[in-house]
């Protein structure tokens, strides 16, 4: 065994055991399984650290714990009401989405797509390449034949216009995206 890995584990991970056990006791409905879950978390952390030491061991430990709970929930496909409530507090995805949530999400997506289509062309192109295709600012500038500073400005303008128009429509402002884009194009925004 790698002595330095063991020393690292004892120094960086083991001191967080009481907090880890409290978290797992809160998240997992069967308290008898908490010790086994803790051991499985320790194994995952130890094996990962053997490949590459995490830069923030405490965060890595608790992220590993949350992932283990999600894995177990998915494997069991049975979620108690208490566990589901705790998981929602951790911003973890549960495969169940209500029809209302689904409809609401689709409406928001349509509003966002509509706002995106009404952006000035250069803002729209920059936003697409930067946020959807995930190109760097430099790559966007090269592809569109503009300076990086211009990309930065159009990206900031596009984000601002999308946010303003999205929330104007959400708040029932009849002007919506069209008015905001026209305002921006006329130089008054």
C-alpha positions in Angstrom: 0.0 0.0 0.0 1.0 3.5 -0.7 1.9 5.0 2.7 1.6 8.6 1.5 -2.0 7.9 0.3 -2.9 6.4 3.7 -1.4 9.4 5.5 -3.3 11.8 3.2 -6.5 9.9 3.8 -6.1 9.9 7.6 -5.2 13.6 7.6 -7.7 14.9 5.0 -10.7 12.6 5.1 -11.1 10.8 8.4 -11.5 14.1 10.4 -14.8 14.7 8.5 -16.3 11.4 9.6 -18.7 12.8 12.2 -20.1 15.3 9.7 -20.3 12.6 7.0 -22.2 10.2 9.3 -24.6 13.0 10.3 -25.3 13.8 6.6 -25.8 10.1 5.7 -28.1 9.6 8.7 -30.2 12.5 7.5 -30.2 11.4 3.9 -30.6 7.6 4.2 -33.8 6.2 5.7 -32.3 3.0 7.1 -29.9 4.0 9.8 -28.5 0.5 10.0 -27.0 1.0 6.5 -25.1 4.2 7.3 -21.9 2.5 8.4 -21.9 0.4 5.2 -22.5 3.6 3.1 -19.7 5.4 4.9 -17.3 2.5 4.0 -18.4 2.6 0.4 -17.8 6.3 0.3 -14.4 5.8 1.8 -13.6 3.2 -0.8 -14.6 5.5 -3.6 -12.7 8.4 -2.3 -9.6 6.3 -1.6 -9.6 4.8 -5.1 -10.1 8.2 -6.7 -7.3 9.7 -4.6 -5.0 6.9 -5.6 -5.3 8.1 -9.2 -5.3 11.8 -8.5 -5.6 13.7 -5.1 -8.6 16.0 -5.1 -7.7 19.7 -4.6 -10.5 20.1 -2.0 -10.8 16.8 -0.1 -13.7 17.8 2.1 -15.9 18.9 -0.9 -14.8 15.8 -2.8 -15.9 13.6 0.2 -19.3 15.1 0.5 -19.9 15.2 -3.3 -19.0 11.5 -3.3 -21.5 10.9 -0.6 -24.3 12.7 -2.5 -23.4 10.7 -5.7 -23.6 7.4 -3.7 -27.0 8.3 -2.4 -28.3 9.1 -5.9 -26.8 5.9 -7.3 -28.5 3.9 -4.5 -31.8 5.7 -5.1 -31.7 5.0 -8.8 -30.7 1.4 -8.2 -33.5 0.8 -5.7 -36.1 2.8 -7.6 -37.9 3.2 -4.3 -37.7 6.6 -2.7 -39.4 7.3 0.6 -41.0 10.7 1.0 -38.4 11.8 3.6 -35.5 10.8 1.4 -37.0 12.5 -1.6 -37.4 15.7 0.3 -33.8 15.7 1.5 -32.5 14.9 -2.0 -34.4 17.9 -3.5 -32.7 20.1 -0.9 -29.3 18.9 -2.4 -30.3 19.9 -5.9 -30.1 16.3 -7.1 -32.1 15.0 -10.0 -34.9 12.5 -9.3 -36.4 10.9 -12.4 -39.9 12.0 -11.5 -41.2 15.3 -13.0 -44.8 16.3 -12.6 -46.8 17.1 -15.7 -47.1 20.7 -14.4 -43.3 21.0 -14.1 -42.9 19.6 -17.5 -45.4 22.0 -19.1 -43.9 25.0 -17.2 -40.4 24.0 -18.4 -41.5 23.7 -22.0 -43.2 27.2 -21.8 -40.1 28.7 -20.4 -38.0 27.1 -23.1 -40.3 28.4 -25.8 -40.1 31.9 -24.3 -36.3 31.7 -24.2 -36.2 30.5 -27.8 -38.4 33.3 -28.9 -36.3 35.9 -27.1 -33.2 34.3 -28.6 -34.6 34.6 -32.2 -35.3 38.3 -31.8 -31.7 39.2 -30.7 -29.7 41.3 -33.1 -27.9 38.9 -35.5 -24.4 39.4 -34.2 -25.4 39.0 -30.6 -27.3 35.8 -31.5 -24.3 34.4 -33.4 -21.9 35.1 -30.6 -24.3 33.7 -28.0 -24.9 30.6 -30.0 -21.2 29.9 -30.5 -20.2 30.8 -27.0 -23.0 29.2 -25.0 -24.3 26.4 -27.1 -21.3 25.3 -29.1 -19.1 26.1 -26.1 -16.3 27.8 -28.1 -13.8 30.0 -26.3 -14.1 33.8 -26.7 -11.0 33.6 -28.9 -12.4 30.9 -31.1 -15.7 32.8 -31.5 -13.7 35.9 -32.5 -11.7 33.9 -35.1 -14.8 32.3 -36.6 -16.8 35.5 -36.9 -13.8 37.6 -37.9 -14.1 40.1 -35.1 -12.0 41.2 -32.1 -12.3 39.4 -28.8 -13.4 42.6 -27.2 -16.3 42.9 -29.6 -17.2 39.3 -28.8 -17.2 40.1 -25.1 -19.4 43.1 -25.6 -21.9 41.3 -27.9 -22.0 38.4 -25.4 -22.8 40.8 -22.5 -25.4 42.6 -24.5 -27.0 39.3 -25.6 -27.2 38.0 -22.1 -28.6 41.3 -20.8 -31.2 41.4 -23.6 -32.2 37.8 -23.0 -32.6 38.3 -19.3 -34.6 41.5 -19.7 -36.9 40.1 -22.3 -37.3 36.7 -20.6 -38.3 38.3 -17.3 -40.4 41.0 -18.9 -42.6 38.4 -20.5 -42.6 36.3 -17.3 -43.8 39.3 -15.4 -46.6 39.9 -17.9 -45.0 42.9 -19.6 -46.8 43.1 -23.0 -43.8 44.7 -24.7 -41.8 41.4 -24.4 -38.7 40.7 -26.4 -39.6 42.8 -29.5 -39.7 46.1 -27.6 -36.5 45.3 -25.8 -34.6 44.4 -28.9 -35.9 47.5 -30.8 -34.8 49.6 -27.8 -31.3 48.1 -28.0 -31.0 48.5 -31.7 -32.0 52.1 -31.6 -29.1 52.7 -29.2 -31.2 53.5 -26.1 -30.4 50.4 -24.1 
